[in-house]
Amino acid sequence: MKTYDTRGDALLLEEAEVVGIEKPKKQLLEWLMQSDDGLKVISVVGMGGLGKTTLVKKIYDDASVKANFNSHVWITFSENFDEDNLLREMIKDLVNEIMVPPPQNLEAMTGLKLKECVNKFLKDKTYMIVLDDVWKVVAWESIRLAFPRTSVRGRIIITTRLEEVGKAACCETNGHLYHLNRLAPAKSEELFYRKAFPRSSCPPCLTEISRSILRRCDGLPLAIVVVGGLLATKNNNLGRLENV
């Protein structure tokens, strides 16, 4: 089977949103909407390809979330992120949401000044911020003080592959840790057949090779969507499918 890149590939999982996402989405929304004042961090943990970003994006875009928080920001980390640039982007997104210009000296700000700017902006607001694909505990530690603890209601959702990152982020705020798991076999099959055979059922002659592919995908939604889509483009030609 061909290799694929699982990092931040949420768009490829758009079609998977109704397969296996209902339960985690319900739980995360319940935690997000709790009425407790102050800051709470929700960590979504799981290996690459499980659809963490897709799940959280559906929550971020949910109408109830948009209606219940004054400020909304989505920030994507990288393995080698730049703290100052990340904070500047956050500030730009925050002010852009309410259609006001960023601080005049924003590009010259660094470190503590940037954190103070974020903190001051959010201090009297309800806010929901997503920090997507956080790779290291130090990444969270480097920006955590930018978020006010005394806000009316502040919520941060972190997605990460590493449990130590998720625990470090949520433990100090009495937050929540959610482990996202692989799809069950029946859900994997449902997603694969929907993607690979969008206009028909799986032909009997392709049943065995489809099962073989599903075993290799091992319950990872991204792998299932990518390979299922590849099969569909090959028009389910048996000779071509065997080379996938």
Secondary structure in CASP SS format (residue, H / E / C, confidence):
PFRMAT SS
TARGET T0000
AUTHOR 0000-0000-0000
METHOD secondary structure of the structure
MODEL  1
M C 1.00
K C 1.00
T C 1.00
Y C 1.00
D C 1.00
T C 1.00
R C 1.00
G C 1.00
D C 1.00
A H 1.00
L H 1.00
L H 1.00
L H 1.00
E H 1.00
E H 1.00
A H 1.00
E C 1.00
V C 1.00
V C 1.00
G C 1.00
I C 1.00
E H 1.00
K H 1.00
P H 1.00
K H 1.00
K H 1.00
Q H 1.00
L H 1.00
L H 1.00
E H 1.00
W H 1.00
L H 1.00
M C 1.00
Q C 1.00
S C 1.00
D C 1.00
D C 1.00
G C 1.00
L E 1.00
K E 1.00
V E 1.00
I E 1.00
S E 1.00
V E 1.00
V E 1.00
G C 1.00
M C 1.00
G C 1.00
G C 1.00
L C 1.00
G C 1.00
K H 1.00
T H 1.00
T H 1.00
L H 1.00
V H 1.00
K H 1.00
K H 1.00
I H 1.00
Y H 1.00
D C 1.00
D C 1.00
A H 1.00
S H 1.00
V H 1.00
K H 1.00
A H 1.00
N H 1.00
F C 1.00
N C 1.00
S E 1.00
H E 1.00
V E 1.00
W E 1.00
I E 1.00
T E 1.00
F C 1.00
S C 1.00
E C 1.00
N C 1.00
F C 1.00
D C 1.00
E H 1.00
D H 1.00
N H 1.00
L H 1.00
L H 1.00
R H 1.00
E H 1.00
M H 1.00
I H 1.00
K H 1.00
D H 1.00
L H 1.00
V H 1.00
N H 1.00
E H 1.00
I C 1.00
M C 1.00
V C 1.00
P C 1.00
P C 1.00
P C 1.00
Q C 1.00
N C 1.00
L H 1.00
E H 1.00
A H 1.00
M C 1.00
T C 1.00
G H 1.00
L H 1.00
K H 1.00
L H 1.00
K H 1.00
E H 1.00
C H 1.00
V H 1.00
N H 1.00
K H 1.00
F H 1.00
L H 1.00
K C 1.00
D C 1.00
K C 1.00
T E 1.00
Y E 1.00
M E 1.00
I E 1.00
V E 1.00
L E 1.00
D E 1.00
D C 1.00
V C 1.00
W C 1.00
K C 1.00
V H 1.00
V H 1.00
A H 1.00
W H 1.00
E H 1.00
S H 1.00
I H 1.00
R H 1.00
L H 1.00
A H 1.00
F C 1.00
P C 1.00
R C 1.00
T C 1.00
S C 1.00
V C 1.00
R E 1.00
G E 1.00
R E 1.00
I E 1.00
I E 1.00
I E 1.00
T E 1.00
T E 1.00
R C 1.00
L C 1.00
E H 1.00
E H 1.00
V H 1.00
G H 1.00
K H 1.00
A H 1.00
A H 1.00
C H 1.00
C H 1.00
E C 1.00
T C 1.00
N C 1.00
G C 1.00
H E 1.00
L E 1.00
Y E 1.00
H E 1.00
L C 1.00
N C 1.00
R C 1.00
L C 1.00
A C 1.00
P H 1.00
A H 1.00
K H 1.00
S H 1.00
E H 1.00
E H 1.00
L H 1.00
F H 1.00
Y H 1.00
R H 1.00
K H 1.00
A H 1.00
F C 1.00
P C 1.00
R C 1.00
S C 1.00
S C 1.00
C C 1.00
P C 1.00
P H 1.00
C H 1.00
L H 1.00
T H 1.00
E H 1.00
I H 1.00
S H 1.00
R H 1.00
S H 1.00
I H 1.00
L H 1.00
R H 1.00
R H 1.00
C H 1.00
D C 1.00
G C 1.00
L C 1.00
P H 1.00
L H 1.00
A H 1.00
I H 1.00
V H 1.00
V H 1.00
V H 1.00
G H 1.00
G H 1.00
L H 1.00
L H 1.00
A H 1.00
T H 1.00
K C 1.00
N C 1.00
N C 1.00
N C 1.00
L H 1.00
G H 1.00
R H 1.00
L H 1.00
E C 1.00
N C 1.00
V C 1.00
END
